[in-house]
Amino acid sequence: EQHRKKLRKEALKAFIKNYMSCIVV
């Protein structure tokens, strides 16, 4: 359960990073 939550958090972080990049460009 804990590992799953961490994985989800990392995925969300990567998603936000890509999202921000799209907005900036």
mmCIF file as Biopython writes it, N, C-alpha, C and O atoms, coordinates in Angstrom:
data_model
#
loop_
_atom_site.group_PDB
_atom_site.id
_atom_site.type_symbol
_atom_site.label_atom_id
_atom_site.label_alt_id
_atom_site.label_comp_id
_atom_site.label_asym_id
_atom_site.label_entity_id
_atom_site.label_seq_id
_atom_site.pdbx_PDB_ins_code
_atom_site.Cartn_x
_atom_site.Cartn_y
_atom_site.Cartn_z
_atom_site.occupancy
_atom_site.B_iso_or_equiv
_atom_site.auth_seq_id
_atom_site.auth_asym_id
_atom_site.pdbx_PDB_model_num
ATOM 1   N N  . GLU A ? 1  ? 0.835 -1.208 0.000   1.0 0.0 1  A 1 
ATOM 2   C CA . GLU A ? 1  ? 0.000 0.000  0.000   1.0 0.0 1  A 1 
ATOM 3   C C  . GLU A ? 1  ? 0.871 1.260  0.000   1.0 0.0 1  A 1 
ATOM 4   O O  . GLU A ? 1  ? 0.661 2.172  -0.800  1.0 0.0 1  A 1 
ATOM 5   N N  . GLN A ? 2  ? 1.827 1.295  0.887   1.0 0.0 2  A 1 
ATOM 6   C CA . GLN A ? 2  ? 2.717 2.458  0.986   1.0 0.0 2  A 1 
ATOM 7   C C  . GLN A ? 2  ? 3.494 2.649  -0.301  1.0 0.0 2  A 1 
ATOM 8   O O  . GLN A ? 2  ? 3.638 3.766  -0.797  1.0 0.0 2  A 1 
ATOM 9   N N  . HIS A ? 3  ? 3.994 1.543  -0.835  1.0 0.0 3  A 1 
ATOM 10  C CA . HIS A ? 3  ? 4.778 1.615  -2.080  1.0 0.0 3  A 1 
ATOM 11  C C  . HIS A ? 3  ? 3.910 2.153  -3.220  1.0 0.0 3  A 1 
ATOM 12  O O  . HIS A ? 3  ? 4.366 2.943  -4.047  1.0 0.0 3  A 1 
ATOM 13  N N  . ARG A ? 4  ? 2.672 1.716  -3.243  1.0 0.0 4  A 1 
ATOM 14  C CA . ARG A ? 4  ? 1.749 2.132  -4.299  1.0 0.0 4  A 1 
ATOM 15  C C  . ARG A ? 4  ? 1.520 3.642  -4.225  1.0 0.0 4  A 1 
ATOM 16  O O  . ARG A ? 4  ? 1.505 4.331  -5.245  1.0 0.0 4  A 1 
ATOM 17  N N  . LYS A ? 5  ? 1.343 4.137  -3.016  1.0 0.0 5  A 1 
ATOM 18  C CA . LYS A ? 5  ? 1.104 5.573  -2.823  1.0 0.0 5  A 1 
ATOM 19  C C  . LYS A ? 5  ? 2.298 6.370  -3.315  1.0 0.0 5  A 1 
ATOM 20  O O  . LYS A ? 5  ? 2.135 7.405  -3.961  1.0 0.0 5  A 1 
ATOM 21  N N  . LYS A ? 6  ? 3.490 5.895  -3.014  1.0 0.0 6  A 1 
ATOM 22  C CA . LYS A ? 6  ? 4.711 6.594  -3.420  1.0 0.0 6  A 1 
ATOM 23  C C  . LYS A ? 6  ? 4.806 6.623  -4.944  1.0 0.0 6  A 1 
ATOM 24  O O  . LYS A ? 6  ? 5.149 7.641  -5.544  1.0 0.0 6  A 1 
ATOM 25  N N  . LEU A ? 7  ? 4.492 5.478  -5.553  1.0 0.0 7  A 1 
ATOM 26  C CA . LEU A ? 7  ? 4.565 5.377  -7.010  1.0 0.0 7  A 1 
ATOM 27  C C  . LEU A ? 7  ? 3.596 6.374  -7.644  1.0 0.0 7  A 1 
ATOM 28  O O  . LEU A ? 7  ? 3.923 7.031  -8.633  1.0 0.0 7  A 1 
ATOM 29  N N  . ARG A ? 8  ? 2.418 6.473  -7.070  1.0 0.0 8  A 1 
ATOM 30  C CA . ARG A ? 8  ? 1.390 7.369  -7.590  1.0 0.0 8  A 1 
ATOM 31  C C  . ARG A ? 8  ? 1.853 8.827  -7.472  1.0 0.0 8  A 1 
ATOM 32  O O  . ARG A ? 8  ? 1.625 9.643  -8.365  1.0 0.0 8  A 1 
ATOM 33  N N  . LYS A ? 9  ? 2.512 9.130  -6.344  1.0 0.0 9  A 1 
ATOM 34  C CA . LYS A ? 9  ? 2.986 10.489 -6.105  1.0 0.0 9  A 1 
ATOM 35  C C  . LYS A ? 9  ? 4.041 10.859 -7.144  1.0 0.0 9  A 1 
ATOM 36  O O  . LYS A ? 9  ? 4.045 11.975 -7.663  1.0 0.0 9  A 1 
ATOM 37  N N  . GLU A ? 10 ? 4.933 9.919  -7.443  1.0 0.0 10 A 1 
ATOM 38  C CA . GLU A ? 10 ? 5.988 10.158 -8.433  1.0 0.0 10 A 1 
ATOM 39  C C  . GLU A ? 10 ? 5.372 10.384 -9.807  1.0 0.0 10 A 1 
ATOM 40  O O  . GLU A ? 10 ? 5.796 11.270 -10.548 1.0 0.0 10 A 1 
ATOM 41  N N  . ALA A ? 11 ? 4.380 9.586  -10.139 1.0 0.0 11 A 1 
ATOM 42  C CA . ALA A ? 11 ? 3.721 9.699  -11.440 1.0 0.0 11 A 1 
ATOM 43  C C  . ALA A ? 11 ? 3.051 11.062 -11.556 1.0 0.0 11 A 1 
ATOM 44  O O  . ALA A ? 11 ? 3.107 11.709 -12.602 1.0 0.0 11 A 1 
ATOM 45  N N  . LEU A ? 12 ? 2.420 11.485 -10.470 1.0 0.0 12 A 1 
ATOM 46  C CA . LEU A ? 12 ? 1.732 12.770 -10.459 1.0 0.0 12 A 1 
ATOM 47  C C  . LEU A ? 12 ? 2.737 13.896 -10.649 1.0 0.0 12 A 1 
ATOM 48  O O  . LEU A ? 12 ? 2.481 14.865 -11.363 1.0 0.0 12 A 1 
ATOM 49  N N  . LYS A ? 13 ? 3.882 13.749 -9.997  1.0 0.0 13 A 1 
ATOM 50  C CA . LYS A ? 13 ? 4.930 14.776 -10.090 1.0 0.0 13 A 1 
ATOM 51  C C  . LYS A ? 13 ? 5.413 14.891 -11.535 1.0 0.0 13 A 1 
ATOM 52  O O  . LYS A ? 13 ? 5.594 15.994 -12.050 1.0 0.0 13 A 1 
ATOM 53  N N  . ALA A ? 14 ? 5.619 13.747 -12.182 1.0 0.0 14 A 1 
ATOM 54  C CA . ALA A ? 14 ? 6.088 13.731 -13.568 1.0 0.0 14 A 1 
ATOM 55  C C  . ALA A ? 14 ? 5.026 14.337 -14.481 1.0 0.0 14 A 1 
ATOM 56  O O  . ALA A ? 14 ? 5.341 15.071 -15.417 1.0 0.0 14 A 1 
ATOM 57  N N  . PHE A ? 15 ? 3.765 14.021 -14.196 1.0 0.0 15 A 1 
ATOM 58  C CA . PHE A ? 15 ? 2.657 14.538 -14.993 1.0 0.0 15 A 1 
ATOM 59  C C  . PHE A ? 15 ? 2.601 16.057 -14.912 1.0 0.0 15 A 1 
ATOM 60  O O  . PHE A ? 15 ? 2.454 16.740 -15.925 1.0 0.0 15 A 1 
ATOM 61  N N  . ILE A ? 16 ? 2.718 16.571 -13.703 1.0 0.0 16 A 1 
ATOM 62  C CA . ILE A ? 16 ? 2.676 18.025 -13.492 1.0 0.0 16 A 1 
ATOM 63  C C  . ILE A ? 16 ? 3.852 18.684 -14.205 1.0 0.0 16 A 1 
ATOM 64  O O  . ILE A ? 16 ? 3.712 19.758 -14.792 1.0 0.0 16 A 1 
ATOM 65  N N  . LYS A ? 17 ? 4.998 18.040 -14.150 1.0 0.0 17 A 1 
ATOM 66  C CA . LYS A ? 17 ? 6.198 18.591 -14.790 1.0 0.0 17 A 1 
ATOM 67  C C  . LYS A ? 17 ? 5.964 18.737 -16.295 1.0 0.0 17 A 1 
ATOM 68  O O  . LYS A ? 17 ? 6.279 19.770 -16.885 1.0 0.0 17 A 1 
ATOM 69  N N  . ASN A ? 18 ? 5.413 17.695 -16.901 1.0 0.0 18 A 1 
ATOM 70  C CA . ASN A ? 18 ? 5.133 17.730 -18.336 1.0 0.0 18 A 1 
ATOM 71  C C  . ASN A ? 18 ? 4.072 18.773 -18.644 1.0 0.0 18 A 1 
ATOM 72  O O  . ASN A ? 18 ? 4.159 19.495 -19.637 1.0 0.0 18 A 1 
ATOM 73  N N  . TYR A ? 19 ? 3.067 18.841 -17.776 1.0 0.0 19 A 1 
ATOM 74  C CA . TYR A ? 19 ? 1.974 19.787 -17.954 1.0 0.0 19 A 1 
ATOM 75  C C  . TYR A ? 19 ? 2.498 21.219 -17.947 1.0 0.0 19 A 1 
ATOM 76  O O  . TYR A ? 19 ? 2.124 22.034 -18.790 1.0 0.0 19 A 1 
ATOM 77  N N  . MET A ? 20 ? 3.362 21.511 -16.993 1.0 0.0 20 A 1 
ATOM 78  C CA . MET A ? 20 ? 3.935 22.856 -16.879 1.0 0.0 20 A 1 
ATOM 79  C C  . MET A ? 20 ? 4.779 23.176 -18.109 1.0 0.0 20 A 1 
ATOM 80  O O  . MET A ? 20 ? 4.747 24.296 -18.620 1.0 0.0 20 A 1 
ATOM 81  N N  . SER A ? 21 ? 5.528 22.191 -18.575 1.0 0.0 21 A 1 
ATOM 82  C CA . SER A ? 21 ? 6.375 22.395 -19.754 1.0 0.0 21 A 1 
ATOM 83  C C  . SER A ? 21 ? 5.516 22.784 -20.953 1.0 0.0 21 A 1 
ATOM 84  O O  . SER A ? 21 ? 5.877 23.681 -21.715 1.0 0.0 21 A 1 
ATOM 85  N N  . CYS A ? 22 ? 4.400 22.120 -21.114 1.0 0.0 22 A 1 
ATOM 86  C CA . CYS A ? 22 ? 3.505 22.414 -22.240 1.0 0.0 22 A 1 
ATOM 87  C C  . CYS A ? 22 ? 2.989 23.846 -22.141 1.0 0.0 22 A 1 
ATOM 88  O O  . CYS A ? 22 ? 2.906 24.552 -23.146 1.0 0.0 22 A 1 
ATOM 89  N N  . ILE A ? 23 ? 2.650 24.265 -20.949 1.0 0.0 23 A 1 
ATOM 90  C CA . ILE A ? 23 ? 2.109 25.614 -20.753 1.0 0.0 23 A 1 
ATOM 91  C C  . ILE A ? 23 ? 3.178 26.663 -21.047 1.0 0.0 23 A 1 
ATOM 92  O O  . ILE A ? 23 ? 2.913 27.662 -21.715 1.0 0.0 23 A 1 
ATOM 93  N N  . VAL A ? 24 ? 4.375 26.428 -20.545 1.0 0.0 24 A 1 
ATOM 94  C CA . VAL A ? 24 ? 5.468 27.393 -20.726 1.0 0.0 24 A 1 
ATOM 95  C C  . VAL A ? 24 ? 5.816 27.545 -22.205 1.0 0.0 24 A 1 
ATOM 96  O O  . VAL A ? 24 ? 6.025 28.655 -22.694 1.0 0.0 24 A 1 
ATOM 97  N N  . VAL A ? 25 ? 5.875 26.428 -22.898 1.0 0.0 25 A 1 
ATOM 98  C CA . VAL A ? 25 ? 6.282 26.463 -24.315 1.0 0.0 25 A 1 
ATOM 99  C C  . VAL A ? 25 ? 5.165 27.006 -25.189 1.0 0.0 25 A 1 
ATOM 100 O O  . VAL A ? 25 ? 5.326 27.107 -26.406 1.0 0.0 25 A 1 
#
